Amino acid sequence: MDPKQTVFPFHANRSQRRKHSNVDLVGRVYMDDYVRVTVVGLCEDDNQYVLVRRQPGNTSPMLAWLMRSIFAEEDKKLRRAA
């Protein structure tokens, strides 16, 4: 009897999701005093960073968890106002 192992593709999909887990942040916008800050993309080098563009035009990397916490605070403010 020849034993065979059945391989399911679930683990491959999970690793791909983890690789691009910050895709939902792209396009989000918040106001920092008088400056509009927009998440414009994902950092190619490190999955923990997203690219952020401030209104005058400079783009810089920022930690994704920090952006999530900023957007969570913004969402709380909107819920209180509504």
A tleap script that builds the chain and sets N, CA, C and O, in Angstrom:
source leaprc.protein.ff14SB
mol = sequence {
  NMET ASP PRO LYS GLN THR VAL PHE PRO PHE
  HIE ALA ASN ARG SER GLN ARG ARG LYS HIE
  SER ASN VAL ASP LEU VAL GLY ARG VAL TYR
  MET ASP ASP TYR VAL ARG VAL THR VAL VAL
  GLY LEU CYS GLU ASP ASP ASN GLN TYR VAL
  LEU VAL ARG ARG GLN PRO GLY ASN THR SER
  PRO MET LEU ALA TRP LEU MET ARG SER ILE
  PHE ALA GLU GLU ASP LYS LYS LEU ARG ARG
  ALA CALA
}
set mol.1.N position { 0.850 -1.178 0.000 }
set mol.1.CA position { 0.000 0.000 0.000 }
set mol.1.C position { 0.899 1.246 0.000 }
set mol.1.O position { 1.819 1.363 0.810 }
set mol.2.N position { 0.623 2.136 -0.892 }
set mol.2.CA position { 1.431 3.341 -1.049 }
set mol.2.C position { 0.720 4.504 -0.348 }
set mol.2.O position { -0.329 4.948 -0.816 }
set mol.3.N position { 1.274 5.007 0.773 }
set mol.3.CA position { 0.609 6.119 1.466 }
set mol.3.C position { 0.800 7.426 0.696 }
set mol.3.O position { 1.890 7.705 0.196 }
set mol.4.N position { -0.249 8.208 0.605 }
set mol.4.CA position { -0.189 9.511 -0.055 }
set mol.4.C position { -0.732 10.566 0.898 }
set mol.4.O position { -1.626 10.301 1.702 }
set mol.5.N position { -0.190 11.733 0.795 }
set mol.5.CA position { -0.628 12.821 1.650 }
set mol.5.C position { -1.456 13.795 0.828 }
set mol.5.O position { -1.060 14.222 -0.256 }
set mol.6.N position { -2.600 14.127 1.368 }
set mol.6.CA position { -3.462 15.102 0.709 }
set mol.6.C position { -3.079 16.490 1.207 }
set mol.6.O position { -3.039 16.733 2.414 }
set mol.7.N position { -2.800 17.389 0.289 }
set mol.7.CA position { -2.386 18.740 0.646 }
set mol.7.C position { -3.498 19.703 0.247 }
set mol.7.O position { -3.906 19.765 -0.913 }
set mol.8.N position { -3.974 20.446 1.233 }
set mol.8.CA position { -5.004 21.446 0.980 }
set mol.8.C position { -4.354 22.819 0.827 }
set mol.8.O position { -3.342 23.088 1.475 }
set mol.9.N position { -4.902 23.685 -0.002 }
set mol.9.CA position { -4.264 24.985 -0.269 }
set mol.9.C position { -4.590 26.070 0.748 }
set mol.9.O position { -4.343 27.245 0.478 }
set mol.10.N position { -5.135 25.719 1.905 }
set mol.10.CA position { -5.571 26.741 2.857 }
set mol.10.C position { -4.415 27.542 3.432 }
set mol.10.O position { -4.539 28.753 3.617 }
set mol.11.N position { -3.302 26.896 3.714 }
set mol.11.CA position { -2.174 27.600 4.317 }
set mol.11.C position { -1.547 28.600 3.354 }
set mol.11.O position { -1.077 29.652 3.787 }
set mol.12.N position { -1.529 28.305 2.093 }
set mol.12.CA position { -0.966 29.234 1.109 }
set mol.12.C position { -1.804 30.511 1.054 }
set mol.12.O position { -1.253 31.610 0.991 }
set mol.13.N position { -3.107 30.378 1.078 }
set mol.13.CA position { -3.968 31.567 1.038 }
set mol.13.C position { -3.797 32.406 2.295 }
set mol.13.O position { -3.816 33.635 2.224 }
set mol.14.N position { -3.633 31.766 3.434 }
set mol.14.CA position { -3.472 32.492 4.684 }
set mol.14.C position { -2.177 33.304 4.668 }
set mol.14.O position { -2.159 34.439 5.145 }
set mol.15.N position { -1.095 32.742 4.128 }
set mol.15.CA position { 0.167 33.473 4.090 }
set mol.15.C position { 0.096 34.644 3.125 }
set mol.15.O position { 0.708 35.682 3.378 }
set mol.16.N position { -0.632 34.506 2.032 }
set mol.16.CA position { -0.787 35.623 1.099 }
set mol.16.C position { -1.614 36.731 1.728 }
set mol.16.O position { -1.327 37.909 1.518 }
set mol.17.N position { -2.642 36.371 2.501 }
set mol.17.CA position { -3.432 37.396 3.172 }
set mol.17.C position { -2.589 38.146 4.185 }
set mol.17.O position { -2.694 39.367 4.301 }
set mol.18.N position { -1.754 37.425 4.920 }
set mol.18.CA position { -0.904 38.055 5.909 }
set mol.18.C position { 0.121 38.969 5.234 }
set mol.18.O position { 0.495 40.000 5.793 }
set mol.19.N position { 0.568 38.600 4.054 }
set mol.19.CA position { 1.561 39.386 3.327 }
set mol.19.C position { 1.001 40.749 2.941 }
set mol.19.O position { 1.720 41.745 3.011 }
set mol.20.N position { -0.251 40.817 2.538 }
set mol.20.CA position { -0.875 42.067 2.113 }
set mol.20.C position { -2.033 42.429 3.039 }
set mol.20.O position { -3.111 42.798 2.573 }
set mol.21.N position { -1.814 42.325 4.337 }
set mol.21.CA position { -2.896 42.554 5.278 }
set mol.21.C position { -3.238 44.033 5.452 }
set mol.21.O position { -4.258 44.349 6.064 }
set mol.22.N position { -2.425 44.937 4.937 }
set mol.22.CA position { -2.669 46.366 5.112 }
set mol.22.C position { -3.291 47.010 3.878 }
set mol.22.O position { -3.311 48.236 3.767 }
set mol.23.N position { -3.792 46.212 2.962 }
set mol.23.CA position { -4.387 46.734 1.736 }
set mol.23.C position { -5.610 47.594 2.050 }
set mol.23.O position { -5.897 48.546 1.325 }
set mol.24.N position { -6.331 47.271 3.119 }
set mol.24.CA position { -7.537 48.024 3.453 }
set mol.24.C position { -7.240 49.457 3.889 }
set mol.24.O position { -8.152 50.283 3.916 }
set mol.25.N position { -5.999 49.772 4.228 }
set mol.25.CA position { -5.647 51.134 4.622 }
set mol.25.C position { -5.436 52.069 3.431 }
set mol.25.O position { -5.520 53.288 3.577 }
set mol.26.N position { -5.167 51.507 2.268 }
set mol.26.CA position { -4.880 52.321 1.079 }
set mol.26.C position { -6.126 53.121 0.706 }
set mol.26.O position { -7.217 52.569 0.566 }
set mol.27.N position { -5.943 54.425 0.549 }
set mol.27.CA position { -7.047 55.304 0.198 }
set mol.27.C position { -7.685 56.011 1.384 }
set mol.27.O position { -8.476 56.934 1.194 }
set mol.28.N position { -7.359 55.601 2.600 }
set mol.28.CA position { -7.917 56.254 3.778 }
set mol.28.C position { -7.294 57.631 3.956 }
set mol.28.O position { -6.119 57.825 3.645 }
set mol.29.N position { -8.068 58.580 4.450 }
set mol.29.CA position { -7.636 59.972 4.581 }
set mol.29.C position { -8.021 60.476 5.967 }
set mol.29.O position { -9.086 60.138 6.484 }
set mol.30.N position { -7.145 61.289 6.568 }
set mol.30.CA position { -7.502 61.995 7.799 }
set mol.30.C position { -6.848 63.367 7.782 }
set mol.30.O position { -5.895 63.602 7.039 }
set mol.31.N position { -7.366 64.268 8.605 }
set mol.31.CA position { -6.835 65.622 8.683 }
set mol.31.C position { -5.968 65.754 9.934 }
set mol.31.O position { -6.406 65.435 11.039 }
set mol.32.N position { -4.740 66.223 9.751 }
set mol.32.CA position { -3.816 66.491 10.846 }
set mol.32.C position { -3.655 68.000 10.916 }
set mol.32.O position { -2.845 68.579 10.191 }
set mol.33.N position { -4.419 68.629 11.778 }
set mol.33.CA position { -4.552 70.084 11.846 }
set mol.33.C position { -5.031 70.599 10.487 }
set mol.33.O position { -6.189 70.386 10.129 }
set mol.34.N position { -4.166 71.272 9.726 }
set mol.34.CA position { -4.558 71.816 8.423 }
set mol.34.C position { -4.007 71.008 7.251 }
set mol.34.O position { -4.131 71.427 6.100 }
set mol.35.N position { -3.412 69.877 7.527 }
set mol.35.CA position { -2.773 69.069 6.492 }
set mol.35.C position { -3.591 67.795 6.270 }
set mol.35.O position { -3.969 67.111 7.221 }
set mol.36.N position { -3.853 67.497 5.019 }
set mol.36.CA position { -4.573 66.274 4.652 }
set mol.36.C position { -3.554 65.156 4.461 }
set mol.36.O position { -2.603 65.305 3.693 }
set mol.37.N position { -3.749 64.031 5.159 }
set mol.37.CA position { -2.832 62.898 5.097 }
set mol.37.C position { -3.567 61.734 4.446 }
set mol.37.O position { -4.652 61.354 4.886 }
set mol.38.N position { -2.970 61.166 3.391 }
set mol.38.CA position { -3.584 60.081 2.622 }
set mol.38.C position { -2.646 58.890 2.574 }
set mol.38.O position { -1.448 59.045 2.341 }
set mol.39.N position { -3.190 57.698 2.794 }
set mol.39.CA position { -2.408 56.470 2.617 }
set mol.39.C position { -2.467 56.133 1.131 }
set mol.39.O position { -3.539 55.869 0.587 }
set mol.40.N position { -1.296 56.145 0.476 }
set mol.40.CA position { -1.263 55.982 -0.978 }
set mol.40.C position { -0.793 54.610 -1.432 }
set mol.40.O position { -0.988 54.255 -2.594 }
set mol.41.N position { -0.180 53.828 -0.550 }
set mol.41.CA position { 0.292 52.521 -0.992 }
set mol.41.C position { 0.925 51.729 0.120 }
set mol.41.O position { 0.966 52.154 1.274 }
set mol.42.N position { 1.421 50.555 -0.257 }
set mol.42.CA position { 2.103 49.664 0.667 }
set mol.42.C position { 3.601 49.759 0.426 }
set mol.42.O position { 4.039 49.935 -0.711 }
set mol.43.N position { 4.377 49.646 1.476 }
set mol.43.CA position { 5.823 49.664 1.354 }
set mol.43.C position { 6.284 48.321 0.811 }
set mol.43.O position { 5.953 47.275 1.368 }
set mol.44.N position { 7.045 48.350 -0.273 }
set mol.44.CA position { 7.500 47.119 -0.924 }
set mol.44.C position { 8.509 46.363 -0.065 }
set mol.44.O position { 8.539 45.132 -0.088 }
set mol.45.N position { 9.330 47.080 0.685 }
set mol.45.CA position { 10.410 46.450 1.445 }
set mol.45.C position { 9.928 45.757 2.715 }
set mol.45.O position { 10.414 44.680 3.061 }
set mol.46.N position { 8.973 46.375 3.411 }
set mol.46.CA position { 8.556 45.861 4.713 }
set mol.46.C position { 7.031 45.885 4.790 }
set mol.46.O position { 6.408 46.903 4.488 }
set mol.47.N position { 6.437 44.772 5.191 }
set mol.47.CA position { 4.979 44.668 5.255 }
set mol.47.C position { 4.382 45.435 6.418 }
set mol.47.O position { 3.165 45.613 6.470 }
set mol.48.N position { 5.196 45.891 7.346 }
set mol.48.CA position { 4.682 46.607 8.505 }
set mol.48.C position { 4.460 48.095 8.226 }
set mol.48.O position { 3.908 48.802 9.070 }
set mol.49.N position { 4.879 48.575 7.066 }
set mol.49.CA position { 4.799 49.994 6.744 }
set mol.49.C position { 3.852 50.256 5.578 }
set mol.49.O position { 3.695 49.418 4.690 }
set mol.50.N position { 3.223 51.436 5.593 }
set mol.50.CA position { 2.429 51.916 4.467 }
set mol.50.C position { 2.998 53.265 4.045 }
set mol.50.O position { 3.628 53.953 4.848 }
set mol.51.N position { 2.781 53.643 2.792 }
set mol.51.CA position { 3.260 54.926 2.287 }
set mol.51.C position { 2.185 55.986 2.498 }
set mol.51.O position { 1.023 55.796 2.139 }
set mol.52.N position { 2.596 57.097 3.083 }
set mol.52.CA position { 1.667 58.172 3.444 }
set mol.52.C position { 2.086 59.433 2.725 }
set mol.52.O position { 3.268 59.776 2.711 }
set mol.53.N position { 1.121 60.137 2.118 }
set mol.53.CA position { 1.398 61.404 1.439 }
set mol.53.C position { 0.672 62.521 2.179 }
set mol.53.O position { -0.540 62.477 2.389 }
set mol.54.N position { 1.446 63.506 2.558 }
set mol.54.CA position { 0.850 64.707 3.153 }
set mol.54.C position { 0.472 65.654 2.028 }
set mol.54.O position { 0.994 65.530 0.920 }
set mol.55.N position { -0.420 66.593 2.289 }
set mol.55.CA position { -1.000 67.441 1.256 }
set mol.55.C position { 0.027 68.176 0.393 }
set mol.55.O position { -0.157 68.221 -0.823 }
set mol.56.N position { 1.091 68.749 0.944 }
set mol.56.CA position { 2.038 69.424 0.054 }
set mol.56.C position { 2.728 68.511 -0.938 }
set mol.56.O position { 3.224 68.998 -1.953 }
set mol.57.N position { 2.784 67.191 -0.694 }
set mol.57.CA position { 3.294 66.310 -1.716 }
set mol.57.C position { 4.396 65.352 -1.320 }
set mol.57.O position { 4.756 64.490 -2.122 }
set mol.58.N position { 4.959 65.460 -0.110 }
set mol.58.CA position { 6.026 64.519 0.221 }
set mol.58.C position { 5.434 63.190 0.700 }
set mol.58.O position { 4.447 63.169 1.436 }
set mol.59.N position { 6.047 62.087 0.275 }
set mol.59.CA position { 5.598 60.754 0.617 }
set mol.59.C position { 6.605 60.118 1.556 }
set mol.59.O position { 7.811 60.197 1.324 }
set mol.60.N position { 6.118 59.488 2.615 }
set mol.60.CA position { 7.017 58.860 3.576 }
set mol.60.C position { 6.374 57.590 4.122 }
set mol.60.O position { 5.149 57.478 4.136 }
set mol.61.N position { 7.185 56.632 4.571 }
set mol.61.CA position { 6.625 55.419 5.168 }
set mol.61.C position { 6.197 55.668 6.608 }
set mol.61.O position { 6.810 56.460 7.323 }
set mol.62.N position { 5.135 54.978 7.025 }
set mol.62.CA position { 4.655 55.070 8.395 }
set mol.62.C position { 4.190 53.687 8.826 }
set mol.62.O position { 3.718 52.907 7.998 }
set mol.63.N position { 4.315 53.381 10.090 }
set mol.63.CA position { 3.899 52.075 10.592 }
set mol.63.C position { 2.400 51.867 10.396 }
set mol.63.O position { 1.597 52.761 10.663 }
set mol.64.N position { 2.040 50.692 9.931 }
set mol.64.CA position { 0.637 50.388 9.650 }
set mol.64.C position { -0.193 50.346 10.927 }
set mol.64.O position { -1.338 50.799 10.926 }
set mol.65.N position { 0.357 49.813 12.019 }
set mol.65.CA position { -0.421 49.752 13.254 }
set mol.65.C position { -0.711 51.148 13.782 }
set mol.65.O position { -1.757 51.374 14.391 }
set mol.66.N position { 0.207 52.091 13.554 }
set mol.66.CA position { -0.017 53.464 13.967 }
set mol.66.C position { -1.145 54.095 13.154 }
set mol.66.O position { -1.985 54.810 13.700 }
set mol.67.N position { -1.161 53.829 11.854 }
set mol.67.CA position { -2.240 54.343 11.014 }
set mol.67.C position { -3.581 53.735 11.422 }
set mol.67.O position { -4.593 54.436 11.425 }
set mol.68.N position { -3.608 52.452 11.766 }
set mol.68.CA position { -4.849 51.827 12.225 }
set mol.68.C position { -5.369 52.485 13.500 }
set mol.68.O position { -6.573 52.695 13.650 }
set mol.69.N position { -4.458 52.811 14.415 }
set mol.69.CA position { -4.897 53.453 15.655 }
set mol.69.C position { -5.410 54.868 15.390 }
set mol.69.O position { -6.362 55.310 16.033 }
set mol.70.N position { -4.793 55.575 14.456 }
set mol.70.CA position { -5.267 56.917 14.097 }
set mol.70.C position { -6.664 56.835 13.495 }
set mol.70.O position { -7.540 57.623 13.853 }
set mol.71.N position { -6.880 55.887 12.582 }
set mol.71.CA position { -8.196 55.756 11.963 }
set mol.71.C position { -9.239 55.261 12.949 }
set mol.71.O position { -10.417 55.589 12.807 }
set mol.72.N position { -8.838 54.476 13.950 }
set mol.72.CA position { -9.778 54.038 14.988 }
set mol.72.C position { -10.246 55.231 15.808 }
set mol.72.O position { -11.425 55.331 16.149 }
set mol.73.N position { -9.317 56.142 16.129 }
set mol.73.CA position { -9.682 57.363 16.861 }
set mol.73.C position { -10.603 58.244 16.024 }
set mol.73.O position { -11.565 58.810 16.545 }
set mol.74.N position { -10.314 58.362 14.736 }
set mol.74.CA position { -11.169 59.151 13.842 }
set mol.74.C position { -12.575 58.561 13.770 }
set mol.74.O position { -13.560 59.300 13.770 }
set mol.75.N position { -12.672 57.228 13.709 }
set mol.75.CA position { -13.976 56.580 13.649 }
set mol.75.C position { -14.757 56.801 14.933 }
set mol.75.O position { -15.976 56.970 14.895 }
set mol.76.N position { -14.069 56.801 16.074 }
set mol.76.CA position { -14.748 57.054 17.350 }
set mol.76.C position { -15.308 58.472 17.384 }
set mol.76.O position { -16.416 58.688 17.875 }
set mol.77.N position { -14.549 59.439 16.866 }
set mol.77.CA position { -15.018 60.826 16.830 }
set mol.77.C position { -16.260 60.958 15.956 }
set mol.77.O position { -17.197 61.677 16.303 }
set mol.78.N position { -16.264 60.262 14.818 }
set mol.78.CA position { -17.414 60.330 13.922 }
set mol.78.C position { -18.643 59.691 14.556 }
set mol.78.O position { -19.753 60.187 14.362 }
set mol.79.N position { -18.478 58.609 15.305 }
set mol.79.CA position { -19.611 57.947 15.942 }
set mol.79.C position { -20.202 58.827 17.041 }
set mol.79.O position { -21.419 58.876 17.216 }
set mol.80.N position { -19.338 59.520 17.777 }
set mol.80.CA position { -19.842 60.408 18.845 }
set mol.80.C position { -20.621 61.568 18.244 }
set mol.80.O position { -21.637 61.986 18.799 }
set mol.81.N position { -20.152 62.095 17.108 }
set mol.81.CA position { -20.807 63.245 16.495 }
set mol.81.C position { -22.151 62.871 15.901 }
set mol.81.O position { -23.053 63.707 15.841 }
set mol.82.N position { -22.299 61.642 15.465 }
set mol.82.CA position { -23.537 61.212 14.805 }
set mol.82.C position { -24.583 60.863 15.773 }
set mol.82.O position { -25.685 60.482 15.380 }
savepdb mol mol.pdb
quit
